[in-house]
Amino acid sequence: MLKRETISKAIDGSDSSMGSSAALRLISVSGCLLLLCGSSWGNNATVPLVIWHGMGDSCCNPLSMGAIQKMVEKEVPGIYVLSLMIGKTVIQDTENGFFMDVNEQVSFVCNQLSQDPKLKGGYNAMGFSQGSQFLRAVAQRCPDPPMKNLISVGGQHQGVFGLPRCPGESSHICDWIRKMLNSGAYTDIVQKHLVQAQYWHDPLDDDLYKKHSLFLADINQERVVNETYKKNLMSLNKFVMVKFLQDTMVDPVDSEWFGFYKPGQDKELETLQESAIYTEDRLGLAEMNSAGKLVFLATNGDHLQFTQEWFNDNLLPYLR
């Protein structure tokens, strides 16, 4: 049986590893074929689960997403779990978490889900770190098959404005990414080829962000309100957001609950409920909250660190 601490520390280590092709040598992952990433067919009493990993991780790392998949399969007998691989190999999957246009990734996943007969009746989705906002884009853009519950584990739904922690041997890679973001996050070449730039949210230049952000500004309805996005997100049964109270990776951590800095400065924060996206109800979040569809969970711990007991008590009920 897996030790509780093993899961949280392994996931946290994988998600915080930053890299380019050369840096991938620093990331230890195990190979798997896409068809092997899913479990068996499942039974009629369970809802399938789709998982999207975070930055620096892969679909099938036995110490992170692989461990989560096995844990869920043990706790929910017969469940079908699909851990998404973005690309044809584990190495491609990990690389694409840094360098593949997020909109292309979402389209890739939407196509994959629509062709999976095991998902035709609907599925629950669980995203880890950046995989959370990517799955929200799937919910808003691709309603077939229908997503039932969306669980965001440390996702950054209002983006990030900093990469404060970058430990270990890959720190120089983090420094390079940070430099690219600080010097030209909204230039065409950086937006198109650096994943983290596509959810970089600069509160000091809100107009620049709204105009040039290829991904986050679109799914957050910053330019125009796409009523289809709103309708599709509101069709969720539950939208669960997990915030890590001691998070040293996500800046600001309030983004995990859809909060962010107030526009024009980077000191004072505002909650989701105080933000324009809520007061104008551009995504239907206010209506969802009134209907009891939004769930805000918090746990003491650093980014993606939680115990198996906490996972079972707080997240499993949304997977059964």
PEZI-V53003 format. One record per helix or strand of 2 or more residues. SS is the DSSP state (alpha for helix, beta for strand). FROM is the first residue (numbers start at 1). LEN is the number of residues. Records with the same first field share a line. If there is no record, write none. Layout:
SS = FROM-LEN ; FROM-LEN
//
This chain:
alpha = 4-12 ; 22-5 ; 34-3 ; 65-11 ; 90-10 ; 102-13 ; 117-3 ; 130-12 ; 168-17 ; 188-6 ; 195-5 ; 203-10 ; 216-4 ; 227-8 ; 253-5 ; 272-3 ; 276-4 ; 285-6 ; 308-7 ; 316-3
beta = 48-5 ; 81-3 ; 123-6 ; 147-7 ; 238-7 ; 260-2 ; 269-2 ; 294-6
//
